[in-house]
Amino acid sequence: MNAHIDRKIIPRGAIRLEFFVQGSGPSMVLLPSLGRGAEDFEPMATTLQAEGYKVIRPQPRGIGASTSPVPYADLHDCSNDIAAIIEAECGGPAILVGHAFGNRVSRLLATIRPDLVRGVVLVAANVGHAPSPPMVREAIRNSANTTLPDDIRLQALSFAFFAPGNDPTPWLKGWNPQVLAAQRIAGDMTPRTEDYASGRAPILYMQPSHDPLAHAEDAVEYKAALGDRLTVVKIPQSSHAAIAEQPEFIAHEIVSWARKALS
């Protein structure tokens, strides 16, 4: 399928927010991982468009044509950028799909602007109340550090992001270390208890089979805390880079859930 993709830019005060739009139907907003951009979702976006969705992929500040004179102050800045895009583009509430760091942006937006959110999909989400372990944070930094030799970066990518047997090489590209650092600070400045519950939105929690951050026991705890509004699906042969490892599986599970839970 050769998708027609519109590139748009909207102002938010002195900030400029770039996003890509394709398809028509109910709106679905895809939010990328720490230090990465909208391009990571290209395979999923094509599938979701074919399934009858309007797919919106924002670029974080500092990636592509999204610019800001100041970095994010906290996670509210990240979520309010997405709120501005939804208000400008959707004409109603959207389904949010947050990958890794994008899950916190989604959860906070569902908390502070429930009028803009139909449901939330969390892919490889660290829903614990503690920050990422230091060893994992170091591996994430090394994965994004283009000054390091490729073999060191591939080792870090394999540890933090890719399941055994999956090729991490494509993720040598696509990183923005400055954006990663700014988003990390924004997340650390916001208590995890604030975005933990995603407001009252229906949630699809997509648990990778191998993930040093999103653990199976966290999924069990999250289900116990949130009850019937949370659906848990395991992603086979995947780790923290799940959308790169299993894009078709994830896209089809999102569609199946949305048609059942949000109809």
Phi, psi and omega in degrees: 000124177267099185280136170276126184240122175269135175256126183231154175225131176236151175273149167223087191064232179277358182270145173242128184244118178265141174208159181247141182231134175213146176084181178217159183123198177302143186276137178227124184251124185254122187245123191279176182284171182306123175072014181233167189244186186296338183298334180301335185267005186306311179299317179296320182299319179297316179295315181295323175298315180297335179273002173099028180245150168273116188254127183239127183236097178287148169265131175298157175305131179097354177242138183061227180263011174280120185227156177206141177288344179226152176286173175301135174279321179199187184293336177300321177300316179301312183290322180291331172300317181291324176301318180297321179292317179298316180297324182282329193249329196267327184071016181168180183291155184236161169273129179259134175239109182251122177262125176053243179305325179300340178291324179291322176300316179296314183296320179291320179298319177297333180281315187267339179225066181299337179294342183259001190233120175276323182191165184231132174248123181250117181248121181055056186262127171274096185265006176292166181274351181261150174298168178302144178300147182305321180296323179288319178300319179296318179296322178294316177299316180294325178300323184271351187274098184288354176277348178277153175299150183301324183294325177292317180294320179295323176297317179295317179298318180296323180288313190269334195234333190239138178290155178306131180092346178270142186277116180276354188308317181302335182271011166294336179255164172096007182264148171230098185300326180293318177294319177304312182296319180294319179292323178300315178297316180301317179294318181291336179280354184243122180302135181294336177296335184291321183254003188307313193267356183057041182061235177238019185287149168297142186230135166253117181256114184255109189263114176296152181289330178226112183206121180286352180249313181263098187267153180300322180294332175293322177297319178297315179295320181294318177298318179296324182285322189256343173070220192292341181280358179249128174247133180249131175231133177272133178265119183288151173043061184208160175226215188290340176266037191307322183292339174274334184273321185223056185296321182292315179301312182298314182300315182291325177292323177298314181298314180300315179296313184299320181290331179274312190275334188245008181283000000 
